[in-house]
Amino acid sequence: MASHSHGHDDDVDPGTPYDQSLEELDFLRSACAAAQRGQLSKLEGLLSRKPDSVHWDGVTGTSGYTPLHYAAREGHLTCVKLLLDRGERAEVCGCC
């Protein structure tokens, strides 16, 4: 009969190069990601549920970037207009 270790080290998932961190997953669900992709209806829904997300970077809140930066950089003008209408300031400065 084979002996089994009960130390749980053999039960650890080593992960793959395709695994995403929790920060990456949070970003993908954020207003920044919706703005970056030009997903206007998703962005509207996020802003309706969490109006303050108009000022949030989608992860830690410390990057200096907001959904407006992502929408403008990708040329999604309808998203830019929505964000400005919802209270984002055009003169917000990122960490460039």
N, C-alpha and C positions, 0 to 999 in steps of 0.2 A: 504494500500500500504506500502511495507517495505521501510525503509529509507536506503540509500546507502551512505557509506563513500567515499569521493573523495580524501582522503589522500594517496591513493596508498599503504598503509601498507597491506591491504588485498590482494593485487595483487603480493606480493613478493613470489617468488618460494623458499620454504624452503630448497630445495635441497634434495639429498638422500646420503646415505653412498657410493654410486657408482659414484657420480659426480667427475670429474677430474678438477684440477686447470689448469690455463693457462700454468703454468710452466710444468706440467705433459704432457699436450698436445704438447707443444713445444718440449719436450724431445722425445716424440714418433715420431715426424717428423724429428728428427735430425740424423746426421751422427753417433752419439753415439748409438742410438737405432738400426740403421741398422747394425753397427759393432757388437753390443751385440748379435743380432739375426743371424749373419752370412749371411745377405742379401747382397751379393756381388754386384749384378746389381743395387740395390737401392743405395748402398754406392757409386758406380761409378757415378751414375747420380747426386747424391748430391754434390760430389766433383767436378764434371764437372761444375755444375751451381754455386757453391760457394767454390772455392779452399781453402779459409781460414778456412772452417769448419773442416779441418783436425786438427786444433788446438783448436777447440771450444768444450765446455762441453755440448752443447745442450740446455742450459737454461740461466744461468746468466754470464757465462764466468769466474766465480770466484772459482769453485770447485777444480780446479787443474787437473781434469780428462779430458781425450781426447778420441776420438774414439779408439785410439790405446790401451788404458787401457781396455776398454770394450771388444774389439776383442781378446786381449791376454788372459784376464781372462776367457773368454768362450772357448778358444782354436780354434778360427776361423783363422787359419793360412793364408788362402787366403786373408782375410780382413787385417790381420796384414801386409802382403807383399804389398798389394795395398797402405795402409797408409804410409808405409815406402818409397815406390816408389814415392808417392805424396808429400814427404817432411817432414813428421813427424820424429822427432828425437827419436831414441831408448832410449836415456837416460833421456827422459822427466820424471819428478817426479810428482806423484800425491800427494794427501794429506793424505796418509796412516799413 
